[in-house]
Amino acid sequence: MRTYDTSPRSRNWSQIAIFVVPAFLVLGTVAYGINYVANKRLRPTAASAADCRLAQKMFDKAAAFPVGDAAAAEVWETQIRQYAPGRFENDGVATQVLRYTMWARTEAAGGTDRPEAGVLDDIDKEAHGHCDDSGVEITIKKLTF
Protein backbone atom coordinates (compact mmCIF):
# COMPACT_ATOMS: atom_id res chain seq x y z
CA MET A 1 0.00 0.00 0.00
CA ARG A 2 1.33 3.37 -1.01
CA THR A 3 0.79 6.48 1.08
CA TYR A 4 0.96 10.06 -0.02
CA ASP A 5 1.77 13.03 2.13
CA THR A 6 -1.23 15.29 1.81
CA SER A 7 -0.40 17.47 4.74
CA PRO A 8 -0.87 21.23 4.29
CA ARG A 9 2.89 21.75 4.52
CA SER A 10 3.55 19.48 1.54
CA ARG A 11 0.82 21.09 -0.58
CA ASN A 12 1.98 24.65 0.14
CA TRP A 13 5.45 24.10 -1.37
CA SER A 14 4.07 22.56 -4.52
CA GLN A 15 1.50 25.34 -4.92
CA ILE A 16 4.18 27.96 -4.38
CA ALA A 17 6.43 26.31 -6.98
CA ILE A 18 3.59 26.19 -9.51
CA PHE A 19 3.10 29.96 -9.30
CA VAL A 20 6.62 31.21 -8.54
CA VAL A 21 8.54 29.47 -11.33
CA PRO A 22 6.34 30.83 -14.16
CA ALA A 23 6.31 34.25 -12.48
CA PHE A 24 10.12 34.32 -12.51
CA LEU A 25 10.15 33.28 -16.15
CA VAL A 26 7.70 36.04 -17.08
CA LEU A 27 9.62 38.66 -15.08
CA GLY A 28 12.91 37.56 -16.65
CA THR A 29 11.42 37.81 -20.14
CA VAL A 30 10.00 41.27 -19.42
CA ALA A 31 13.34 42.46 -17.98
CA TYR A 32 15.19 41.15 -21.04
CA GLY A 33 12.72 42.89 -23.36
CA ILE A 34 13.01 46.20 -21.51
CA ASN A 35 16.81 45.99 -21.62
CA TYR A 36 16.74 45.19 -25.35
CA VAL A 37 14.44 48.09 -26.17
CA ALA A 38 16.43 50.48 -23.97
CA ASN A 39 19.68 49.51 -25.70
CA LYS A 40 18.16 49.97 -29.14
CA ARG A 41 16.49 53.29 -28.28
CA LEU A 42 18.96 54.94 -25.92
CA ARG A 43 22.31 53.69 -27.18
CA PRO A 44 24.08 55.82 -29.78
CA THR A 45 23.49 54.64 -33.33
CA ALA A 46 26.36 52.79 -34.96
CA ALA A 47 28.28 54.90 -37.47
CA SER A 48 30.23 53.47 -40.37
CA ALA A 49 34.02 53.49 -40.50
CA ALA A 50 33.85 56.17 -43.22
CA ASP A 51 31.67 58.39 -41.00
CA CYS A 52 34.02 57.92 -38.07
CA ARG A 53 37.10 58.76 -40.16
CA LEU A 54 35.31 61.88 -41.42
CA ALA A 55 34.29 62.75 -37.87
CA GLN A 56 37.93 62.47 -36.76
CA LYS A 57 39.00 64.84 -39.55
CA MET A 58 36.25 67.28 -38.57
CA PHE A 59 37.15 67.11 -34.86
CA ASP A 60 40.78 67.82 -35.77
CA LYS A 61 39.75 70.69 -38.03
CA ALA A 62 37.47 72.17 -35.36
CA ALA A 63 40.24 71.93 -32.77
CA ALA A 64 42.49 74.04 -35.05
CA PHE A 65 40.37 77.21 -34.99
CA PRO A 66 42.28 80.48 -35.38
CA VAL A 67 42.86 81.59 -31.79
CA GLY A 68 41.89 85.07 -30.67
CA ASP A 69 40.27 86.19 -33.93
CA ALA A 70 36.51 86.03 -33.57
CA ALA A 71 35.78 86.87 -37.21
CA ALA A 72 38.15 84.21 -38.55
CA ALA A 73 36.74 81.67 -36.09
CA GLU A 74 33.21 82.41 -37.26
CA VAL A 75 34.20 81.91 -40.92
CA TRP A 76 35.95 78.69 -39.94
CA GLU A 77 32.84 77.41 -38.14
CA THR A 78 30.61 78.34 -41.07
CA GLN A 79 32.81 76.33 -43.42
CA ILE A 80 32.68 73.30 -41.14
CA ARG A 81 28.91 73.57 -40.68
CA GLN A 82 28.38 73.76 -44.45
CA TYR A 83 30.69 70.85 -45.14
CA ALA A 84 29.88 68.43 -42.32
CA PRO A 85 26.15 67.61 -42.28
CA GLY A 86 25.83 66.61 -45.93
CA ARG A 87 28.82 64.28 -45.81
CA PHE A 88 27.70 62.05 -42.94
CA GLU A 89 25.35 59.09 -43.24
CA ASN A 90 24.93 58.93 -39.45
CA ASP A 91 23.22 62.02 -38.05
CA GLY A 92 24.28 61.20 -34.51
CA VAL A 93 28.01 61.50 -35.09
CA ALA A 94 27.43 64.58 -37.28
CA THR A 95 25.56 66.22 -34.39
CA GLN A 96 28.46 65.59 -32.03
CA VAL A 97 30.91 67.09 -34.55
CA LEU A 98 28.76 70.22 -34.85
CA ARG A 99 28.33 70.54 -31.07
CA TYR A 100 32.08 70.26 -30.61
CA THR A 101 32.66 72.78 -33.42
CA MET A 102 30.43 75.33 -31.70
CA TRP A 103 32.28 75.04 -28.38
CA ALA A 104 35.72 74.97 -30.07
CA ARG A 105 34.90 78.23 -31.84
CA THR A 106 33.67 79.76 -28.60
CA GLU A 107 36.90 78.77 -26.88
CA ALA A 108 39.13 79.95 -29.75
CA ALA A 109 37.35 83.29 -30.05
CA GLY A 110 37.53 83.89 -26.31
CA GLY A 111 33.76 83.97 -25.98
CA THR A 112 32.08 84.46 -22.65
CA ASP A 113 29.70 81.50 -23.05
CA ARG A 114 30.70 78.41 -21.15
CA PRO A 115 29.24 74.94 -21.59
CA GLU A 116 27.36 73.52 -18.64
CA ALA A 117 29.17 70.92 -16.58
CA GLY A 118 29.41 67.63 -18.41
CA VAL A 119 28.46 68.90 -21.88
CA LEU A 120 31.93 68.39 -23.33
CA ASP A 121 32.19 64.98 -21.70
CA ASP A 122 28.81 64.05 -23.21
CA ILE A 123 30.04 65.06 -26.68
CA ASP A 124 33.11 62.88 -26.22
CA LYS A 125 31.09 59.95 -24.84
CA GLU A 126 28.44 60.14 -27.58
CA ALA A 127 31.00 60.41 -30.40
CA HIS A 128 32.86 57.40 -29.05
CA GLY A 129 29.54 55.56 -28.66
CA HIS A 130 28.68 56.11 -32.29
CA CYS A 131 32.10 54.84 -33.43
CA ASP A 132 32.62 51.95 -30.98
CA ASP A 133 31.82 49.23 -33.50
CA SER A 134 33.36 50.92 -36.56
CA GLY A 135 36.98 49.97 -35.90
CA VAL A 136 37.99 53.63 -35.94
CA GLU A 137 39.37 55.13 -32.74
CA ILE A 138 38.19 58.71 -32.20
CA THR A 139 40.45 61.14 -30.37
CA ILE A 140 38.97 64.49 -29.46
CA LYS A 141 41.09 67.37 -28.21
CA LYS A 142 39.89 68.49 -24.80
CA LEU A 143 38.58 72.03 -24.67
CA THR A 144 39.50 74.10 -21.63
CA PHE A 145 37.42 77.04 -20.64
HULINRA-V615631 format. One line per field, one symbol per residue. burial: I if it has 16 or more other ideal C-beta (glycine too) atoms within 10 Angstrom, else O. Layout:
burial = ???
This chain:
burial = OOOOOOOOOOOOOOOOOOOOOOOOOOOOOOOOOOOOOOOOOOOIOIIIOOIIIIIIOIIOIIIOIOOOOOOOIOOIIOOIOOOIOOOIOIOIIIIIIIIIIIIIIIIIIOOOOOIOOOOIOOIIOIIIIIIIOIOIOIOIOOIOO
